[in-house]
């Protein structure tokens, strides 16, 4: 949004610069014809220079914003890669805790005690044997 605002401001400034250039040329011509003074011509040149300086400042600000956004994107991409790596590590840890991959078919409580609850989880696992797969209950 900031970039769009700066680009719109830049467009307006460039239009003003073109108008100022036309004015400088018009005043220069009028000076040659004796209708305007050299002082008026110098003033129109100073006005043009001020507009060009504003344009330059807007371009610098726009460039700085683009650099800042690129740095932010690089940091976000790095953070995302780190998060993906942590997620993969967590998935690997979870697999180590529960090496059976399958569908839960039943859960029953074996015992309840002061030290916790013993639960039995029944699962159906897909096992690969050579060229095909078979289902088994464990």
N, C-alpha and C positions, 0 to 999 in steps of 0.2 A: 504494500500500500504506500509506503514511504517512497519507494522507487517510482511508482506511478505518479505521485504528487510532484516529485522532483522533475520527472520527464515532462509533465504538463507545464510546470513553471519554466522549464528550459525552452519549451516550444513558444511560450508567450514572450520570453526574453529574446529569442532569436527573431521573432516577428518584430519586436520593438527595435532591435538592432538594424534590421533591414529598413524600417521606416526612418531611423536616425541616419543611416547611410544615404538614403534618398534626400533627406533634409540637408545633409552636409553638401551633397552635390548641387542641390538647388541653391543653397546659400552661396556656394563657390561661384556658381554661374551668375547669381545676382551681384556678387562683389565685382566680377569681371565687367558687368554691365554698368556698374556704378550705383546700383540701387541699394546695396547693403555695404556695411563697413567691414574691414578686416577683423575688427573686434567681434562682430556677430558671427563671422566665419569661425573664429577661434572658439567661441562659446559652443557652437554646434559640434565642433570637433571634440571638445571636452565632454559634452553630453554623450557623444558616441563612445568615447573611451570609458566613461563610467558604466554605460550599458554593457560593453564588452567585458569589463572587469566583473560585473555581476554574473554574466554568463559563465565566466571562468570559475568563479566561486561555486556556482551551482554544479558545474561539471566536476569540480573537485569533491564536493559533498556527495554527489551521486556515485562517483568512483569509490569513495571511502565506504559508503553504504554497501555497495556491491562486494567490496573486499570483506567487510564485516559479516555479511550474509554468507559468503563462501566459507569463512572461518567457522561460523556457527554450523553450517552444514557438515563440514569436515568433522567437527567435534561430535555432532549428533550421529553421524555415520559410524565414528569410532565407538561411541557409546552403544550403539545398536549392535555392532559386531561383538563387543564385550558381553552384552546381554545375551546374544545368541550363543556365545561360547559357554557362558555360565549355565544357560538353559540345557545345553547339550551335556555338560558335566553333571548337572542335577539328574538328567534323564539316565545317564550311565550309572550314577549312584543308586537311583531307584531300581534299575534293572539288577544291580548287584544285590539289593535287599530282597527282591522278588524275581528270581530268574525264570519263573514260569509265565509265559505269555499266553493268555487264553481268555475264555469267557467264564465268569463266575456262574455256577449252576446252583450253589447252595451255601448257606452259612448257618452254623449252629453253635450254640454256647456249650462248651464242655464242662466248665466249672467256673465258679465265682469264689474268690477268696480275698483275703486282706491284702495280698500282694498284686491283685489284678484279676483279669478275666481271661480264661483260655477259650479261644474261638477256633473252630475248624472251618476252613474255606474250601469248598469243593469247586474245582475248575475243570473245564474241558480245554485241552491244549491241542493245537495242530502240530503234529510232528512230521518232519520231512524225512522220508526214507528213499534214497536214490532218486528215482524219477517222479515219484508221486507223493501224496500226503495221506495220512490216515488220522482219524480222530481217536483220542483215548481219554479216559477219565482217570484222574490222579487224585 
